[in-house]
Amino acid sequence: MGNSSTTTSGPTAAAAAATAPTTDSGSKGCNPKVSPTTGKRICCVCKETKAARDECIVMNGEDKCRQFILAHNQCLRAEGFEVEDNTPGALSSRSELLNLISEIKSRVQDKLTGVDFPIPQFILIGRQSVGKSRLVEALAGEQFNFVSGTLGSRRPTVLEFRNDPKLATSRWQILNTSTQVWEEKTMSQVLKTVSDAHESLGANVSRDPIYVRVEGKNCVDMQITDLPGFREFALDKEKQSLADQIDDLVSSFMHDPRNVMLCVEEAGDAANLSTLARCKRVDPYYNRTILIRNKLDKYYRDLTAQNINEWLGGYGDLPDNLVKFCLTLPFWDEKHGGPPKPFIKLRKEMNDRDIAEVKSKGASQQFMRYVGFENFARFMEKKIESLFTESIGPCLRKLQDLDKEWTDKRDSKQQMLQDTDPDQIVNSIRAAGRSFSEALNHVMEGTIRSEVNRLTLADELYEFHQWMQLQDFSQDFPLLPTDDFASLDQYIEYLEVPSSDQPLNGGAQFKRLKFECEVFFRFSDICVDVSKRDVIQARGVSVSQVSWQDVILKLLAKEGQQNVRNKIAYVGRRIEWFFLKQKEVVIEFMSHLKGSCDEHLYSQLFSKRVKMIQDNEICRELIYQKFDQALERQYGLFFQLFQNTL
């Protein structure tokens, strides 16, 4: 495909060739064909659907990629290009596209909790008794009734309609959510299942949808989610609670930016359209709102040649960019039973009557295309096809990302099984410990991306003092350099250390720690008064000459050693505490290397070993335990070194 010189044959070759780029002297490798509506070149549009089509053909062959070819062609049509579908069954392309999106949604999105797929959804909203149910019946092409008891519907119903001219009678299916299999049932069985699903909720609502598919020769190719109707009045507290729950449920769907809202209202004064007002609050520019004004026949007498266009436009209360339909859905006196004639014939008669009535009043062509059910159905079929086509590329990328994510998880678990094998567990833990210690060296050299345990100097000293008290080390030596400081706050205020107000960790924090320890150690003077008698005693009697330096050293050895020991103990504990805080920093450093721009600078074993440390509690505890023991041992050696020097 594309610039490839491979010659394709068969029915899909023609469809693929319609979008294949050609070369000319004016454009390098780009088809010069330009859209008459957008002015864009054909090679500059629909790149996502083209990539999905080409990848499918390379991986699976053209015969298995008809949905992707048709989706790309439809995207080109939406951009204004004339593309003919020469593939077999092109008339059923819309149904196949809807089936493809439906399968992705039912098998992936609704199965994997928390997975956010870029799949558009049409939601049907409105008050009770405005004609939502009758609109659903008109889309299905036959009359039925979802009996949901006296409390009405209380959960979403996902309705998929497929047009199949070959079917003499409609075919009904319901999705078994546990097996993800569509089960064919009679209409009465489906209606009972839907009714039971609503009744089982009592006076509560649920976000868990019911999935129903209807195939028939009178169906409109589309997919919508029918939501419970808004309740304007409630007679008691229980019904008011239910009305509030329904408001919350429907509002959550309305706030989802992927959802296109089909707002059903009763035709009338635009200022009284309460559901449209709700839509405006979440979609102020009506970018994803379609208004359907039902029961147009009630206003035939009010329409005249002078006001018809103003009425259709909403008398200035409705913005020009809002897509707004006016129609009359089939109705009859239900006291006498079912419809007086076939439902599909009633639907046709109402449509023709709406168009004839509005046309006779002199409505402009601008508004005529938004009058009647058939114009609405045609618009929705094209709208759904366009939106779903645009979503195929993002869906494919999401599936590829999920595939990579789950492949990485699988490989990680397999590696974990291998590392925790009884014959390898000791070597695996030692290897993880070596990687941990090597990563600590890199952290001490400085790492920009690490955010764990970053502390200002004040926070660092507060936490250190708290740790000393918890470890019961605070009795071993004073935590302040001199008694002149009444509190830690006074000591912090006295300090003038570089970057003291910057949250740091790793090597940068250690460098700042050394500045603070140097300040602390400068207070290692003799804190007692030295008398003349002490000086004379220190000078003593000697055959050789005694210098004043010797006298000072003697005085320091007698009075200053304990103070220096305290300062050394403080510095040792400060360093020990610092390294204890770096454990989480090291783990973060190791775990964030994979996929970063710094990955090639460090050992690939870091990403591999950190998985074992994070996921295996025994491994992590053993490494941390050895790390803590090494710190305590080093503290002892550090203190002993200065003790021997003194």
Secondary structure by P-SEA (a helix, b strand, c coil): cccccccccccaaaaaaacbbbbccccccccccccccccccccccaaaaaaaaaaaaacccccccaaaaaaaaaaaaaabbbbbbccccccaaaaaaaaaaaaaaaacccccccccccbbbbbbbbcccccaaaaaaaaacbbbbcccccccccbbbbbbbbbbccccbbbbbbbcccccbbbbbcaaaaaaaaaaaaaaaccccccbbbbbbbbccccccbbbbbccccccccccaaaaaaaaaaaaaaaaaaacccbbbbccccccccccaaaaaaaaacccccccbbbbbccccccccccccccaaaaaacccccccccbbbbbcccccccccccccccaaaaaaaaaaaaaaaaaaacccccccccccaaaaaaaaaaaaaaaaaaaaaaaaaaaaaaaaaaaaaaaaaaaaaaaaccccaaaaaaaaaaaaaaaaaaaaacccccccccccaaaaaaaaaaaaaaaccccccccccccccccaaaaaaaccccccccccccaaaaaaaaaaaaaaaccccccccccaaaaaaaaccccccccaaaaaaaaaacccaaaaaaaaaaaaaaaaaaaaaaaaaaaaaaaaccccccccccccaaaaaaaaaaccaaaaaaaaaaaaaaaaaaaaaaaaaaaaac
